[in-house]
Amino acid sequence: MDFLIFKAPMLMVQASLDGILLGILFALIAYGMALQWGVMNIINIAQGDLVILGGYIAYTMYLAGIHPAWGVIVSPIIMYFVGWYLYKLVINKVVDRDLFISILATFGIAIVMQQLMNFIFGADVVVAQSEYGTTMLFDNSVTLPNSKIFSAFISVLYAVGLVIYMKKSRLGRAIRATAQNARAAKILGVDTEKVYAATFGINAALCGVAGALIAITLTLHPYVGLPYTVRSFMIVIVAGLGNLPAVAISGMGLGLFEEFADYILGTEFRIGAVFMLLVFILVYRRFKLSKKREYLK
Amino acid sequence: MNKLVKLFITSISAITLALVSFSSSFAKVEGDYIVLGSAISLTGKYSSNGVHTQNGYNMAVDRINKMGGVEVQGKKYKFEIIYYDDESNPKRAAQLAERLIKQDGVHYMLGPYSSGLTKAIAPVTEKYKIPMVEANGASRSLFTKGYKYLFAVLSPANQYLEVAIDLAVEKNGGKGVRIAQAFEQDAFSQDVRLGILDAAKRTGSEIIIDDKLPKELNDMAATLAKVKATKPDVLVVSGHTKGALTAIRQISEMKVDVPMLAMTHCDAAKLSKQHGKKSEYALCASQWHKNLSYKDKFFGSGKKYDKDFKKEFGYAPPYQSAESSAALLVFKDAFERANSFDRDAVRDALKTTEMQTFYGNIKFGPGGQNTAKPMILFQVRCKGDECENKVVAPTKWASDKFYHPIPKWSERS
């Protein structure tokens, strides 16, 4: 236990801001997961690996001399199609089976993706430089990398954009209808197969955005996807499905929780604390993973 | 259908049996060749360093074979290596070591890449009494288990950054310093940490931050904020390439001012290439540097090795390649002194190794670690946008003065 943070108020400000900025990014990934979990009832273990793949797209652009921030536009476009094809190739064959099969299938996708990324991009840890500089507050005692502020801003932008899209557009309404009652939606003429494919594509696109942001704020490596899957899983469990404001709040809450756990319990317990929290919340909410499935082919 | 399956299974078994009996006839020495075996990470998360290791081995095999090979009982032999890909997976590495020994009949082994994989293989080679010279497992625990057939040409992990603490104390006028440290939770980094604890005790230094980074972590902001608040004299970071890259990224973004920053894996992380001027003044532990003045008759000097390696593989050799090449030189020397292919004779010869290679002096301690070679420290220095690693310690090989303290971020362009 270390209470340094309570002795230095500036550390508290720093920790809170770091936590919130990081949490917003997690929330974006979690939103994608909540969306396709809610619509198809699939827990996507490959979520984190989709994020990393999105990051590598931005990194490839960076290598080609294009500013990696453009990745937040290019990467989701490519990732949408990756997601769409993944659905057609694998997911639609398992989506009507039980939850366990879909977890296994996406776990398989995760492994294949890791190996492919390792094969294509190599096993080196890489970073893309944004050269955005730093914002200094309170006489240089609190520093915020502009890349983190940028990433939080873009995350919010995409999340808000998606909410509007879901409310206003035809496809968005079809997705929401399918999530509510797939059978009724199908009877009323919604092409549920198309909706499922689009949902998986949108999820992958959100992962693409998050990946591009991670490339400029953190580091990329073919095998670091899993922590992102775990975090988004947690956020979704806390927030519940299909509730965007809750996802955002729970994301930021998790970011804050991690930072404070790091300061108080020590860095070595940071991830452990997240898992402890997960267990606690699962018990508390008695979350029913085996909720009734509603898939129609 | 059933018949077909049976036929298929029978024929596969027959082929396997034939292969097994055929490969058992492979011995340690085949005609003019001494066959060495190695499980190496050609795929998986260690694949880049695995390839560096393999290139180092291959370069030495070519060179030794070209320059007359190994002379045992008046006959010249050449080296040959059987490689298997261990997929960066310790279990797989142990299986492959078993296969190399039992099926391929290999009697002498070269190490894999990384401490973790070496730890997985060592019990196997020990069980079958197979001498193994390894060049990429530095964890201290490898040398405290009482292994009799394991020999490492590199300095153990606890020595990696001890020199840095000595240097900081020296700069502080001989008085103890305040140390902040962040180490990943893996065998290697924790051994580096033990070295720092020893050095701190020896020099009367105080450790004010002692963070252990989880393996999955790629964010050190909390540790660095603490560093900013407590203002230590030296910050030590070790967490493989990810740790090095994350540290430099966040130190520069958060404008953390420390007088001295010491790290591991700068080479492997291509720190100065990926981060450019932001990595300037970082002090890095290294097993080897081309500017050291060691010499041998196969590769000449470090500079010559660097040049030849570049010509052959198209990139500058990281120390992982250099130490791997040195492992072959050690084997050659041991075979010639043993003047026999008896495994125990070769092992005894390895035990009494005392030689100089382009990579450094080699002499094995009781646990199998190399006790004759110090670690070196280089500092990243930049001219314009070009950054280079300059050796600054130990003073005997220093090509440049150690720049201390690191200028504040507000003064850096």
Interface residues (C-beta under 8 A of the other chain):
Chain A: L4 A8 M10 L11 Q14 A15 D18 L22 Q115 N118 F119 G122 A123 D124 V125 V126 V127 Q129 T134 M136 N140 S141 T143 P145 S147 K148 L218 T219 H221 P222 Y223 V224 L226 P227 E259 D262 Y263 G266 T267 E268 R270 I271 G272
Chain B: T43 G44 K45 Y46 S47 S48 N49 S88 A182 Q185 D211 K212 L213 P214 E216 L217 N218 D219 A221 A222 T223 A225 K226 K228 A229 T230 H240 T241 K242 L245 T246 R249 Q250 E253 M254 K255 A269 K270 Q274 H275 G276 S410
